[in-house]
Amino acid sequence: MSMSSNEKLAIAAHLHVLLRRKTGRVTDTEWMASNPVYAAEVIRLAHEKAAEGGHDDLGLLADRLEAAMAFPDAPVYKPLAQRVSDAAKAHSAKAWSAKAAAPPAPGADSAFGDIPAGLDGMPRPNSPRYVKGLR
């Protein structure tokens, strides 16, 4: 069984309200629903305050949050169009990074591509610099 993050957030919000009303304690509901360490501390506090003040509903809600935090978040469903778009972006980024990592071809620094280059990729000093006699 898995529990969605919305369900965890709802339980955390309810526990937040009860702790605020009964003990004056303010908590962070989003952090409580997403961070198991913080949730465990709030659960411990809620059980402690429930035992001190006879607030059974506070203890029950802390138990619900504890049970909810035992399960990982349910996977988020992505529509097919979104998955295809993400895959295309990842493929494009991979292709661009591979192209950027490749050394430039000899003569690639010329706009015309016809200037011969040396082994180091730099144009040769005595190579023709004109295209069909034009400057």
C-alpha positions as CSV (number, residue, x, y, z in Angstrom):
1,M,0.0,0.0,0.0
2,S,1.2,3.5,-0.8
3,M,-0.1,6.8,0.3
4,S,0.0,10.0,-1.8
5,S,1.7,13.1,-0.7
6,N,-1.6,14.8,-0.7
7,E,-3.0,12.4,1.9
8,K,0.1,12.8,4.1
9,L,-0.2,16.6,3.8
10,A,-3.9,16.4,4.8
11,I,-3.1,14.4,7.9
12,A,-0.2,16.7,8.8
13,A,-2.4,19.8,8.4
14,H,-5.0,18.3,10.7
15,L,-2.3,17.4,13.3
16,H,-1.0,21.0,12.9
17,V,-4.4,22.5,13.7
18,L,-4.9,20.2,16.7
19,L,-1.4,20.9,18.1
20,R,-2.0,24.7,17.7
21,R,-5.4,24.6,19.4
22,K,-4.6,22.3,22.2
23,T,-0.9,23.1,23.0
24,G,-0.1,26.4,21.2
25,R,2.6,24.7,19.2
26,V,3.0,25.8,15.6
27,T,4.4,23.3,13.1
28,D,5.3,23.2,9.4
29,T,2.8,21.0,7.6
30,E,4.6,20.7,4.3
31,W,7.9,19.8,6.0
32,M,6.1,17.4,8.3
33,A,4.5,15.6,5.3
34,S,7.8,15.3,3.4
35,N,10.5,14.9,6.0
36,P,10.3,11.6,8.0
37,V,12.7,12.9,10.7
38,Y,10.7,16.0,11.4
39,A,7.4,14.0,11.2
40,A,8.8,11.6,13.8
41,E,9.6,14.5,16.2
42,V,6.2,16.0,15.8
43,I,4.6,12.6,16.4
44,R,6.6,12.2,19.5
45,L,5.6,15.6,20.7
46,A,1.9,14.9,19.9
47,H,2.0,11.7,21.9
48,E,3.7,13.5,24.8
49,K,1.1,16.3,24.8
50,A,-1.8,13.8,24.4
51,A,-0.6,11.9,27.5
52,E,-0.1,15.1,29.5
53,G,-3.5,16.7,28.7
54,G,-5.7,13.7,28.0
55,H,-6.1,14.7,24.3
56,D,-6.9,11.3,22.8
57,D,-7.7,12.8,19.4
58,L,-4.2,14.2,19.3
59,G,-2.7,10.8,19.9
60,L,-4.9,9.1,17.3
61,L,-4.0,11.6,14.7
62,A,-0.3,11.2,15.5
63,D,-0.7,7.5,15.0
64,R,-2.3,8.1,11.6
65,L,0.6,10.3,10.6
66,E,3.0,7.7,11.8
67,A,1.3,5.0,9.7
68,A,1.2,7.3,6.7
69,M,4.9,8.1,7.0
70,A,5.8,4.4,7.0
71,F,4.8,4.1,3.3
72,P,6.7,5.8,0.5
73,D,4.9,8.3,-1.7
74,A,2.9,6.9,-4.5
75,P,4.5,7.4,-7.9
76,V,3.3,10.4,-9.8
77,Y,1.6,9.5,-13.1
78,K,2.8,11.5,-16.1
79,P,0.7,11.6,-19.2
80,L,2.3,9.9,-22.3
81,A,2.8,13.3,-24.0
82,Q,4.8,14.6,-21.1
83,R,6.9,11.4,-21.0
84,V,7.7,11.7,-24.7
85,S,8.5,15.4,-24.3
86,D,10.8,14.7,-21.4
87,A,12.6,11.9,-23.4
88,A,13.0,14.1,-26.4
89,K,14.5,16.9,-24.3
90,A,16.9,14.4,-22.6
91,H,17.9,13.0,-26.0
92,S,18.5,16.5,-27.4
93,A,20.6,17.6,-24.4
94,K,22.7,14.4,-24.8
95,A,23.2,15.1,-28.5
96,W,24.2,18.7,-27.9
97,S,26.6,17.7,-25.1
98,A,28.2,15.1,-27.3
99,K,28.6,17.7,-30.1
100,A,30.1,20.2,-27.8
101,A,32.6,17.6,-26.5
102,A,33.8,16.7,-30.1
103,P,36.8,18.5,-31.4
104,P,36.1,20.8,-34.4
105,A,36.7,19.5,-37.8
106,P,39.7,21.0,-39.7
107,G,38.6,24.2,-41.5
108,A,35.4,24.3,-39.4
109,D,36.3,27.8,-38.1
110,S,35.8,29.2,-41.6
111,A,32.4,30.5,-42.7
112,F,33.0,29.0,-46.1
113,G,34.6,25.7,-44.9
114,D,37.2,25.8,-47.7
115,I,40.2,27.2,-45.8
116,P,42.6,24.3,-45.3
117,A,43.8,24.0,-41.7
118,G,46.9,22.5,-40.2
119,L,47.0,19.6,-37.8
120,D,46.4,22.0,-34.9
121,G,43.1,23.2,-36.5
122,M,44.5,26.7,-37.2
123,P,44.4,28.1,-40.8
124,R,47.6,27.9,-42.6
125,P,49.2,31.3,-43.3
126,N,49.7,30.8,-47.0
127,S,46.2,29.3,-47.7
128,P,43.8,31.1,-50.1
129,R,41.6,33.5,-48.2
130,Y,39.3,34.5,-51.1
131,V,36.3,32.8,-52.6
132,K,36.5,32.8,-56.4
133,G,38.5,36.0,-56.4
134,L,36.2,38.0,-54.1
135,R,37.5,39.8,-51.1
